[in-house]
Amino acid sequence: MITKAPLSTLSRAALFALLIVAAAFVLLAWQADTVHAQAPTPSDDEVNAIARQLYCPVCENTPLDVCPTEACRQWRELIRQKLAEGWTEEQIKQYFVENYGARVLAEPPRQGVFWLAYIVPPIAILAGAFILYRALKAWNRPEAAAPGVGESEATPVQDEYMARLEEELRKRE
């Protein structure tokens, strides 16, 4: 028969080792944060979708996604980094506007003076269409002759001629 040894007979070293192991597990459990999966690196398509909406600060009228300059390459890498950090498209565009101004946006914001870019072209097209309509209408309509316009004052010789012509016509009838 096996009898249980009293707790006092366990070696103090074994009890101490067991206590250390238990404390280590508690500390590890307390220190452990939730495990986050590493976000995948944003693809070139995701980066270019945002870069297409921005313009190069060095080259005029060149979208960021096709510009070959070193500055644009760095900007695309910055966009990739911001996407990896979880930034949204709007946050990234706002970051570039804050640092470089609204001139980097492919589409100007619909506020302030930039509203003119949305209002002036349609108004100019409508005004041009109205002017063209009026011009075509005026060209197709014959002008009514004003009284006395186009008639020259008759000279006595012409009056005499007209009188004789009318007399001859009456005789023929």
KOLLO-450547 format. One record per residue: residue in one letter; x, y, z of N, C-alpha, C, O, CB in turn; residue number from 1. Coordinates in steps of 0.1 Angstrom, whole numbers, padded with zeros to 4 digits. Glycine has a CB too. Layout:
rest/n_X/n_Y/n_Z/ca_X/ca_Y/ca_Z/c_X/c_Y/c_Z/o_X/o_Y/o_Z/cb_X/cb_Y/cb_Z/nr
a/X/Y/Z/X/Y/Z/X/Y/Z/X/Y/Z/X/Y/Z/NUM
...
This chain:
rest/n_X/n_Y/n_Z/ca_X/ca_Y/ca_Z/c_X/c_Y/c_Z/o_X/o_Y/o_Z/cb_X/cb_Y/cb_Z/nr
m/0008/-0012/0000/0000/0000/0000/0008/0013/0000/0019/0014/0007/-0009/0000/0011/1
i/0004/0022/-0008/0012/0034/-0009/0005/0045/0000/-0007/0047/-0001/0012/0039/-0024/2
t/0012/0050/0008/0007/0061/0017/0012/0074/0012/0023/0075/0006/0011/0058/0032/3
k/0003/0083/0014/0007/0097/0009/0016/0103/0019/0014/0102/0031/-0006/0106/0007/4
a/0026/0110/0014/0035/0117/0022/0029/0130/0026/0023/0136/0017/0049/0118/0015/5
p/0031/0134/0037/0026/0148/0041/0033/0158/0033/0044/0157/0028/0027/0150/0056/6
l/0026/0170/0032/0031/0181/0024/0044/0186/0029/0052/0191/0021/0020/0193/0024/7
s/0046/0184/0041/0059/0189/0047/0071/0181/0042/0082/0186/0042/0058/0188/0062/8
t/0068/0169/0037/0079/0161/0033/0084/0164/0019/0095/0161/0015/0075/0146/0034/9
l/0075/0171/0011/0080/0176/-0002/0091/0185/0000/0092/0193/0009/0068/0182/-0010/10
s/0100/0184/-0009/0111/0193/-0008/0107/0207/-0010/0099/0210/-0019/0123/0189/-0017/11
r/0113/0216/-0003/0110/0230/-0004/0115/0235/-0018/0109/0244/-0023/0117/0238/0007/12
a/0125/0229/-0024/0130/0233/-0037/0119/0230/-0048/0117/0238/-0057/0143/0226/-0040/13
a/0113/0219/-0047/0103/0215/-0057/0091/0224/-0056/0085/0229/-0066/0098/0201/-0055/14
l/0087/0228/-0044/0075/0237/-0041/0079/0251/-0047/0070/0257/-0053/0072/0238/-0026/15
f/0091/0255/-0045/0095/0268/-0049/0096/0268/-0065/0092/0278/-0071/0110/0272/-0044/16
a/0100/0258/-0071/0101/0257/-0086/0086/0257/-0091/0084/0263/-0102/0108/0244/-0090/17
l/0077/0250/-0085/0063/0250/-0089/0057/0264/-0088/0050/0268/-0097/0055/0240/-0081/18
l/0060/0271/-0078/0055/0284/-0076/0061/0294/-0086/0054/0303/-0091/0059/0290/-0062/19
i/0073/0292/-0090/0080/0301/-0100/0073/0298/-0114/0070/0308/-0121/0095/0298/-0101/20
v/0071/0286/-0117/0064/0282/-0130/0050/0288/-0131/0046/0293/-0141/0064/0267/-0132/21
a/0043/0287/-0120/0029/0292/-0120/0029/0307/-0121/0021/0313/-0128/0022/0288/-0106/22
a/0039/0314/-0115/0040/0329/-0116/0044/0333/-0130/0039/0343/-0135/0050/0334/-0106/23
a/0052/0325/-0136/0056/0328/-0150/0044/0327/-0159/0042/0335/-0168/0067/0318/-0155/24
f/0036/0317/-0158/0024/0315/-0166/0014/0327/-0164/0008/0332/-0173/0017/0302/-0163/25
v/0013/0331/-0151/0004/0343/-0148/0009/0355/-0155/0002/0363/-0161/0002/0345/-0133/26
l/0022/0358/-0154/0028/0370/-0160/0027/0369/-0175/0024/0380/-0181/0043/0371/-0156/27
l/0030/0358/-0181/0028/0357/-0196/0014/0359/-0200/0012/0366/-0210/0033/0343/-0200/28
a/0004/0354/-0193/-0010/0356/-0196/-0013/0371/-0195/-0021/0376/-0203/-0019/0347/-0188/29
w/-0008/0377/-0185/-0011/0391/-0182/-0005/0400/-0193/-0011/0410/-0197/-0007/0395/-0168/30
q/0007/0397/-0197/0015/0405/-0207/0010/0403/-0221/0011/0412/-0229/0029/0402/-0206/31
a/0004/0392/-0224/0000/0389/-0238/-0011/0398/-0242/-0022/0399/-0236/-0004/0374/-0239/32
d/-0009/0405/-0253/-0019/0413/-0259/-0027/0404/-0269/-0022/0393/-0272/-0013/0426/-0266/33
t/-0037/0409/-0274/-0044/0402/-0284/-0035/0401/-0296/-0028/0411/-0300/-0058/0408/-0288/34
v/-0035/0390/-0303/-0026/0388/-0314/-0033/0394/-0327/-0044/0390/-0330/-0022/0373/-0316/35
h/-0026/0403/-0333/-0031/0409/-0346/-0024/0402/-0357/-0012/0401/-0358/-0030/0424/-0346/36
a/-0032/0399/-0367/-0026/0394/-0379/-0019/0405/-0386/-0025/0416/-0387/-0036/0386/-0388/37
q/-0008/0403/-0392/-0001/0414/-0399/-0009/0417/-0412/-0012/0408/-0420/0014/0411/-0403/38
a/-0012/0430/-0413/-0020/0434/-0425/-0012/0432/-0437/0000/0434/-0438/-0024/0449/-0424/39
p/-0019/0427/-0448/-0011/0424/-0460/-0006/0437/-0466/-0013/0447/-0465/-0020/0416/-0470/40
t/0005/0437/-0473/0010/0448/-0479/0000/0452/-0490/-0004/0444/-0498/0024/0446/-0485/41
p/-0003/0465/-0491/-0013/0470/-0501/-0007/0467/-0515/0005/0469/-0518/-0016/0485/-0500/42
s/-0016/0463/-0524/-0011/0460/-0538/-0009/0473/-0545/-0013/0484/-0541/-0022/0451/-0545/43
d/-0002/0471/-0557/0000/0483/-0565/-0013/0489/-0570/-0014/0501/-0572/0009/0479/-0577/44
d/-0023/0480/-0573/-0036/0486/-0577/-0042/0495/-0567/-0048/0505/-0570/-0045/0474/-0581/45
e/-0041/0491/-0554/-0047/0499/-0543/-0039/0512/-0542/-0045/0523/-0541/-0046/0491/-0530/46
v/-0026/0512/-0543/-0018/0524/-0543/-0021/0533/-0555/-0023/0545/-0553/-0003/0520/-0542/47
n/-0022/0527/-0566/-0024/0535/-0579/-0038/0541/-0579/-0040/0551/-0585/-0022/0526/-0591/48
a/-0048/0534/-0573/-0061/0539/-0572/-0062/0553/-0565/-0069/0562/-0569/-0071/0529/-0565/49
i/-0053/0554/-0555/-0053/0567/-0548/-0043/0576/-0555/-0046/0588/-0557/-0048/0565/-0533/50
a/-0032/0571/-0560/-0022/0579/-0567/-0028/0586/-0580/-0024/0596/-0584/-0010/0571/-0571/51
r/-0037/0579/-0586/-0044/0584/-0598/-0052/0597/-0595/-0054/0605/-0604/-0053/0574/-0604/52
q/-0056/0599/-0582/-0063/0610/-0578/-0055/0622/-0574/-0060/0632/-0569/-0073/0607/-0567/53
l/-0042/0620/-0574/-0032/0630/-0570/-0023/0634/-0582/-0020/0626/-0590/-0024/0626/-0558/54
y/-0018/0646/-0582/-0009/0651/-0592/0005/0653/-0587/0007/0657/-0575/-0014/0664/-0599/55
c/0015/0651/-0595/0029/0652/-0592/0032/0667/-0588/0027/0676/-0594/0038/0648/-0603/56
p/0039/0669/-0577/0043/0683/-0573/0054/0689/-0582/0056/0701/-0582/0047/0683/-0558/57
v/0061/0680/-0589/0072/0685/-0597/0068/0687/-0612/0071/0697/-0617/0084/0674/-0596/58
c/0062/0677/-0617/0057/0678/-0631/0043/0683/-0632/0035/0679/-0624/0058/0664/-0638/59
e/0041/0692/-0641/0027/0698/-0642/0018/0688/-0650/0022/0682/-0660/0028/0712/-0649/60
n/0006/0687/-0645/-0004/0679/-0652/-0001/0665/-0654/-0004/0659/-0664/-0008/0685/-0665/61
t/0007/0659/-0645/0011/0645/-0645/0005/0638/-0633/0009/0641/-0622/0026/0643/-0647/62
p/-0004/0628/-0635/-0009/0621/-0623/0002/0613/-0616/0012/0609/-0623/-0020/0611/-0628/63
l/0001/0612/-0604/0011/0605/-0595/0013/0591/-0599/0025/0586/-0597/0007/0606/-0581/64
d/0003/0584/-0604/0005/0570/-0607/0014/0567/-0619/0018/0556/-0621/-0008/0563/-0608/65
v/0015/0577/-0628/0023/0575/-0640/0036/0583/-0641/0044/0582/-0650/0015/0577/-0652/66
c/0038/0592/-0631/0050/0600/-0631/0063/0593/-0627/0063/0585/-0617/0048/0612/-0621/67
p/0073/0594/-0635/0085/0586/-0633/0095/0593/-0623/0106/0587/-0621/0092/0584/-0646/68
t/0092/0604/-0617/0102/0611/-0609/0104/0604/-0596/0095/0596/-0591/0098/0626/-0607/69
e/0115/0607/-0589/0118/0601/-0576/0108/0606/-0566/0104/0598/-0557/0133/0605/-0572/70
a/0104/0618/-0566/0095/0624/-0557/0082/0616/-0557/0076/0613/-0547/0092/0639/-0560/71
c/0077/0613/-0569/0065/0605/-0571/0066/0591/-0566/0057/0585/-0560/0060/0605/-0585/72
r/0078/0585/-0568/0080/0572/-0563/0079/0572/-0548/0073/0563/-0542/0094/0566/-0568/73
q/0085/0582/-0541/0084/0583/-0527/0070/0585/-0522/0066/0580/-0512/0093/0595/-0522/74
w/0063/0593/-0529/0049/0596/-0526/0041/0583/-0526/0032/0580/-0518/0042/0606/-0535/75
r/0043/0575/-0537/0036/0562/-0538/0039/0553/-0527/0031/0546/-0522/0039/0555/-0552/76
e/0052/0553/-0523/0056/0544/-0511/0050/0549/-0498/0046/0542/-0490/0071/0544/-0510/77
l/0048/0563/-0497/0042/0568/-0486/0027/0564/-0485/0021/0561/-0475/0043/0584/-0486/78
i/0021/0564/-0497/0007/0560/-0498/0006/0545/-0494/-0003/0541/-0486/0001/0562/-0512/79
r/0015/0537/-0498/0015/0523/-0495/0017/0521/-0480/0010/0513/-0473/0027/0515/-0502/80
q/0026/0529/-0474/0028/0528/-0459/0015/0533/-0452/0011/0526/-0442/0040/0538/-0455/81
k/0009/0543/-0456/-0003/0548/-0449/-0015/0538/-0451/-0022/0536/-0441/-0008/0562/-0455/82
l/-0016/0531/-0462/-0026/0521/-0464/-0023/0509/-0454/-0032/0504/-0449/-0027/0516/-0478/83
a/-0010/0505/-0453/-0007/0494/-0444/-0010/0498/-0430/-0013/0489/-0421/0008/0491/-0446/84
e/-0009/0511/-0426/-0012/0515/-0413/-0028/0516/-0410/-0032/0519/-0399/-0006/0529/-0410/85
g/-0035/0514/-0421/-0050/0514/-0419/-0057/0527/-0423/-0068/0529/-0420/-0053/0511/-0406/86
w/-0049/0537/-0429/-0055/0549/-0433/-0065/0547/-0444/-0064/0538/-0452/-0045/0560/-0437/87
t/-0076/0556/-0444/-0085/0555/-0455/-0081/0564/-0467/-0071/0572/-0465/-0099/0559/-0451/88
e/-0087/0562/-0478/-0084/0570/-0490/-0085/0585/-0487/-0077/0593/-0491/-0093/0566/-0502/89
e/-0096/0589/-0481/-0099/0603/-0478/-0088/0608/-0468/-0084/0620/-0469/-0113/0605/-0471/90
q/-0084/0600/-0458/-0074/0605/-0449/-0061/0607/-0456/-0054/0617/-0453/-0072/0595/-0437/91
i/-0057/0599/-0465/-0045/0600/-0473/-0045/0613/-0481/-0035/0620/-0482/-0042/0588/-0481/92
k/-0056/0615/-0488/-0057/0627/-0497/-0057/0639/-0488/-0051/0649/-0492/-0070/0626/-0505/93
q/-0063/0639/-0477/-0063/0651/-0468/-0049/0653/-0463/-0045/0665/-0461/-0073/0648/-0456/94
y/-0041/0643/-0460/-0027/0644/-0456/-0019/0652/-0467/-0012/0661/-0463/-0021/0630/-0453/95
f/-0021/0648/-0479/-0013/0654/-0490/-0018/0669/-0492/-0010/0678/-0495/-0015/0647/-0503/96
v/-0031/0671/-0490/-0036/0685/-0492/-0031/0694/-0481/-0027/0705/-0483/-0052/0685/-0491/97
e/-0030/0688/-0468/-0025/0696/-0457/-0010/0699/-0459/-0005/0710/-0455/-0027/0689/-0444/98
n/-0002/0690/-0465/0012/0692/-0467/0016/0700/-0480/0026/0707/-0480/0019/0679/-0467/99
y/0008/0698/-0491/0012/0704/-0504/0001/0713/-0510/0004/0719/-0520/0015/0693/-0513/100
g/-0010/0714/-0504/-0021/0723/-0509/-0030/0715/-0518/-0028/0704/-0522/-0015/0735/-0516/101
a/-0041/0722/-0521/-0052/0716/-0530/-0048/0713/-0544/-0054/0706/-0551/-0064/0724/-0529/102
r/-0036/0719/-0548/-0032/0718/-0562/-0028/0703/-0565/-0027/0700/-0577/-0020/0727/-0565/103
v/-0026/0695/-0555/-0022/0681/-0558/-0033/0672/-0561/-0032/0661/-0565/-0014/0676/-0546/104
l/-0046/0677/-0559/-0057/0669/-0561/-0061/0669/-0576/-0061/0680/-0582/-0069/0674/-0553/105
a/-0065/0658/-0582/-0069/0657/-0595/-0083/0664/-0597/-0085/0670/-0607/-0070/0643/-0600/106
e/-0091/0663/-0587/-0104/0669/-0587/-0105/0679/-0576/-0103/0675/-0564/-0116/0658/-0586/107
p/-0106/0692/-0579/-0106/0702/-0568/-0118/0700/-0559/-0128/0695/-0563/-0107/0716/-0574/108
p/-0116/0704/-0546/-0126/0702/-0536/-0138/0711/-0540/-0136/0722/-0545/-0121/0705/-0522/109
r/-0150/0707/-0536/-0162/0715/-0539/-0165/0724/-0528/-0175/0723/-0521/-0174/0705/-0542/110
q/-0156/0734/-0526/-0158/0744/-0516/-0149/0756/-0519/-0140/0755/-0527/-0154/0738/-0502/111
g/-0153/0767/-0514/-0146/0780/-0516/-0145/0784/-0531/-0155/0782/-0538/-0132/0778/-0511/112
v/-0134/0789/-0535/-0132/0794/-0548/-0132/0782/-0558/-0135/0785/-0570/-0119/0801/-0549/113
f/-0130/0770/-0554/-0129/0759/-0563/-0143/0756/-0569/-0144/0748/-0579/-0124/0746/-0556/114
w/-0154/0761/-0563/-0167/0759/-0569/-0168/0765/-0583/-0175/0760/-0591/-0178/0766/-0560/115
l/-0160/0775/-0586/-0160/0781/-0599/-0156/0770/-0610/-0161/0771/-0621/-0150/0792/-0600/116
a/-0148/0761/-0607/-0144/0750/-0616/-0156/0742/-0620/-0156/0735/-0630/-0133/0742/-0610/117
y/-0166/0741/-0611/-0178/0734/-0614/-0189/0742/-0620/-0198/0737/-0627/-0183/0727/-0601/118
i/-0189/0755/-0617/-0200/0764/-0622/-0197/0770/-0635/-0206/0771/-0644/-0203/0774/-0611/119
v/-0185/0776/-0637/-0182/0784/-0649/-0184/0776/-0662/-0190/0781/-0671/-0168/0789/-0648/120
p/-0178/0764/-0663/-0180/0757/-0676/-0194/0754/-0681/-0197/0757/-0693/-0173/0743/-0675/121
p/-0203/0750/-0673/-0217/0748/-0677/-0223/0762/-0681/-0231/0762/-0691/-0225/0741/-0667/122
i/-0220/0772/-0674/-0226/0785/-0677/-0220/0790/-0690/-0228/0796/-0698/-0223/0795/-0665/123
a/-0208/0788/-0692/-0201/0792/-0705/-0207/0785/-0717/-0210/0790/-0727/-0186/0790/-0705/124
i/-0210/0772/-0715/-0216/0764/-0726/-0230/0769/-0729/-0234/0770/-0740/-0216/0749/-0722/125
l/-0238/0771/-0718/-0251/0776/-0720/-0251/0790/-0727/-0260/0792/-0736/-0259/0777/-0707/126
a/-0243/0799/-0723/-0242/0812/-0729/-0238/0811/-0744/-0243/0818/-0752/-0232/0821/-0721/127
g/-0228/0802/-0747/-0224/0800/-0761/-0235/0795/-0769/-0237/0799/-0781/-0212/0791/-0761/128
a/-0243/0785/-0764/-0254/0779/-0771/-0265/0790/-0774/-0270/0790/-0785/-0260/0767/-0763/129
f/-0267/0799/-0764/-0277/0809/-0766/-0273/0819/-0776/-0281/0823/-0785/-0279/0817/-0752/130
i/-0260/0823/-0776/-0255/0832/-0786/-0255/0826/-0800/-0259/0833/-0810/-0240/0837/-0783/131
l/-0252/0814/-0801/-0252/0807/-0814/-0267/0806/-0819/-0269/0808/-0831/-0247/0792/-0813/132
y/-0276/0803/-0810/-0290/0802/-0814/-0295/0816/-0819/-0302/0817/-0830/-0299/0798/-0802/133
r/-0292/0827/-0812/-0296/0840/-0817/-0289/0844/-0830/-0296/0850/-0838/-0292/0851/-0806/134
a/-0277/0840/-0832/-0270/0843/-0844/-0276/0836/-0856/-0279/0842/-0867/-0255/0840/-0843/135
l/-0279/0823/-0854/-0285/0815/-0865/-0299/0820/-0868/-0303/0821/-0880/-0286/0800/-0861/136
k/-0307/0824/-0858/-0320/0829/-0860/-0319/0842/-0868/-0328/0845/-0876/-0327/0831/-0846/137
a/-0310/0851/-0865/-0309/0864/-0871/-0304/0862/-0886/-0308/0869/-0895/-0299/0873/-0864/138
w/-0296/0852/-0889/-0291/0850/-0902/-0302/0844/-0911/-0302/0847/-0923/-0279/0840/-0902/139
n/-0311/0836/-0906/-0321/0830/-0914/-0333/0839/-0916/-0341/0836/-0925/-0326/0817/-0907/140
r/-0335/0849/-0908/-0347/0858/-0909/-0343/0869/-0919/-0333/0876/-0916/-0351/0863/-0895/141
p/-0351/0872/-0929/-0348/0883/-0937/-0351/0896/-0930/-0361/0897/-0922/-0357/0883/-0951/142
e/-0343/0906/-0932/-0345/0919/-0925/-0356/0927/-0932/-0356/0928/-0945/-0332/0926/-0925/143
a/-0364/0932/-0925/-0375/0941/-0930/-0368/0954/-0934/-0361/0960/-0926/-0387/0943/-0921/144
a/-0371/0959/-0946/-0365/0972/-0950/-0373/0983/-0943/-0385/0984/-0942/-0366/0974/-0965/145
a/-0365/0992/-0937/-0371/1004/-0931/-0376/1013/-0941/-0370/1014/-0952/-0361/1010/-0921/146
p/-0386/1021/-0938/-0391/1030/-0948/-0380/1040/-0952/-0374/1046/-0943/-0403/1037/-0944/147
g/-0378/1042/-0965/-0369/1052/-0969/-0355/1047/-0970/-0346/1053/-0976/-0369/1064/-0960/148
v/-0352/1035/-0965/-0339/1029/-0965/-0337/1022/-0979/-0346/1015/-0983/-0336/1019/-0954/149
g/-0327/1025/-0986/-0324/1019/-0998/-0330/1027/-1010/-0326/1024/-1022/-0330/1005/-0998/150
e/-0338/1036/-1007/-0343/1044/-1018/-0335/1057/-1019/-0332/1063/-1008/-0359/1048/-1016/151
s/-0331/1060/-1030/-0323/1072/-1032/-0333/1083/-1037/-0343/1080/-1043/-0311/1071/-1041/152
e/-0329/1095/-1034/-0337/1106/-1039/-0337/1106/-1054/-0326/1105/-1060/-0333/1119/-1033/153
a/-0348/1107/-1060/-0349/1107/-1075/-0344/1121/-1080/-0348/1131/-1075/-0363/1104/-1080/154
t/-0336/1120/-1091/-0332/1132/-1098/-0343/1136/-1108/-0351/1128/-1111/-0318/1130/-1105/155
p/-0343/1148/-1112/-0353/1153/-1122/-0353/1144/-1134/-0363/1142/-1141/-0351/1167/-1125/156
v/-0341/1140/-1139/-0340/1132/-1151/-0347/1118/-1148/-0354/1113/-1157/-0325/1129/-1155/157
q/-0345/1112/-1137/-0351/1099/-1134/-0367/1101/-1133/-0374/1093/-1137/-0346/1093/-1121/158
d/-0371/1112/-1127/-0385/1115/-1126/-0392/1115/-1140/-0402/1110/-1142/-0388/1127/-1118/159
e/-0385/1122/-1148/-0390/1124/-1162/-0391/1110/-1169/-0400/1107/-1175/-0381/1133/-1170/160
y/-0380/1102/-1167/-0380/1089/-1173/-0391/1080/-1167/-0398/1073/-1175/-0366/1082/-1170/161
m/-0393/1080/-1154/-0404/1072/-1148/-0417/1076/-1153/-0426/1068/-1156/-0403/1073/-1133/162
a/-0419/1089/-1155/-0432/1094/-1159/-0435/1089/-1174/-0446/1085/-1177/-0433/1110/-1159/163
r/-0424/1090/-1182/-0426/1085/-1196/-0428/1070/-1196/-0436/1065/-1204/-0414/1089/-1204/164
l/-0422/1063/-1188/-0423/1048/-1187/-0438/1045/-1183/-0444/1036/-1189/-0413/1042/-1177/165
e/-0443/1051/-1173/-0456/1048/-1169/-0466/1052/-1180/-0476/1045/-1182/-0459/1056/-1156/166
e/-0464/1063/-1187/-0473/1067/-1198/-0473/1057/-1209/-0483/1053/-1214/-0469/1081/-1203/167
e/-0461/1051/-1212/-0460/1041/-1223/-0467/1029/-1219/-0474/1022/-1227/-0445/1038/-1226/168
l/-0466/1025/-1206/-0473/1013/-1201/-0488/1014/-1202/-0495/1005/-1205/-0468/1010/-1187/169
r/-0493/1026/-1199/-0507/1029/-1199/-0512/1028/-1214/-0523/1023/-1216/-0511/1042/-1193/170
k/-0504/1033/-1223/-0508/1033/-1237/-0510/1018/-1242/-0518/1015/-1251/-0498/1040/-1246/171
r/-0502/1010/-1238/-0502/0996/-1242/-0514/0988/-1237/-0518/0978/-1243/-0489/0989/-1238/172
e/-0519/0993/-1227/-0531/0985/-1222/-0543/0988/-1229/-0553/0982/-1225/-0533/0989/-1208/173
